[in-house]
Amino acid sequence: MQLPIFKRDITKEIHKRLNADRRFLQVILGPRQVGKTTAILQVLNDLNIPYHYAAADLPAPPPTTWITQQWDAARRKHQGSGKAILVLDEAQKIASWSEEVKRLWDEDTREGRNIHVVVLGSSSLLLQKGLTESLGGRFESTRLTHWSWAECRDCFQWPLDKYIYFGGYPGASSLTAEEDRWARYIRDSLIETVFSKDILLLNRVEKPALLRQLFVLSCEYGGQILSYQKLLGQLTDAGNTTTLSHYQSLLESAYLIRGLSKWAGGAVRIRKSSPKWLPLTTALMTALLNRNFNDVRGDPEAWGRLVEVAVGSHLANDASKAGLEVYYWREGNSEVDYVLRKGKRLLAIEVKSGRRMTSLAGLTTFVKRFKDVKTMVVGSGGIDLEQFLATPASEWFR
């Protein structure tokens, strides 16, 4: 698979880092099936440097000695060339992985071995924990996200409507002509694999059924604000708000959803807000709908919700790479779909998808409530949806 232009920009940066003399542990984070392994293999094949690639994504996590074995293989290649690259895919699945990587990395530093190390991961919670606890000052990170509209357009020649329905999983692109098959692939090969390998296998989850129900409801209520208390009324398994909050963080760490907080101008109030549930690609919603493209496209309510989630997921995915923050805002009957923050600067965004009659009263109230705010309407009467989804979110602050 040839990566599209934005992903190729990322591979150029990785290429530059691995070709440099100074060693930093390169960490590439992102969801399953968005091109992490493809990206690094394209870089490795382009570089004239010996490398060793190994994946820990096995039915059961390998022991810690597995890392030592792969490291020794890279060292053997280093001896003949003076430089080598080691790629550890899904290393976070191994117990005490970061301590072992630190030990071997520091050993190479003392011995003067020029071995560059790349760690790929699809579970941000476990990977980041190991990085901050053991590997501080030794790593640089790169984030890959679900594919954007511009990437799917350029790589697969998709029209916008197709992207809004099928979302940003490139591996499923060849299945879209058979919608039932496509949906099964998303459910079985992507969603279920994330649950079994990235969440349940690596975290203590006392109520797996509750975790799955929370994910389904977060997709069913995608783009909507729903408190934990109201969610508990929808769940068939018993739970409490603390459990739901923990399970939300697990789903977020696996790059499935985001629970957007309310912007209130203060961190304490933000943390206490009810989440606005946001699947990080619309594919997670449509694969669970049991409704085909034509059916959803002909339903203004359902299609409008997909459009709003497509806008939100675009902002959330871009924000994770560009150091931005995404919120929503609501007070009484006034609401703003998304609030984008960069430092002290705010951008309030209203999506006019055509699914309901909307005014700009929410934006007007928000501007009065918070000063120095830029506003934007996406859709009818504002920025064209295609243009918005093709533009990196950080560009709107220029």
Secondary structure, 3 states (H helix, E strand, C coil): CCCCHHHHHHHHHHHHHHHCCCCCEEEEECCCCCCHHHHHHHHHHHCCCCEEEEECCCCCCCCCHHHHHHHHHHHHHHHHHCCEEEEEECHHHCCCHHHHHHHHHHHHHHHCCCEEEEEEECCHHHHHHHHHHHCCCCEEEEECCCCCHHHHHHHHCCCHHHHHHHCCCHHHHHHCCCHHHHHHHHHHHHHHHHHHHHHHCCCCCCCHHHHHHHHHHHHHCCCCECCHHHHHHHCCCCCCHHHHHHHHHHHHHCCCEEEEEECCCCHHHHHCCCCEEEECCCHHHHCCCCCCHHHHHCCHHHHHHHHHHHHHHHHHHHHHHHCCEEEEEEECCEEEEEEEEECCEEEEEEEECCCCCCCCHHHHHHHHHCCCEEEEEEECCCECHHHHHCCCHHHHHC
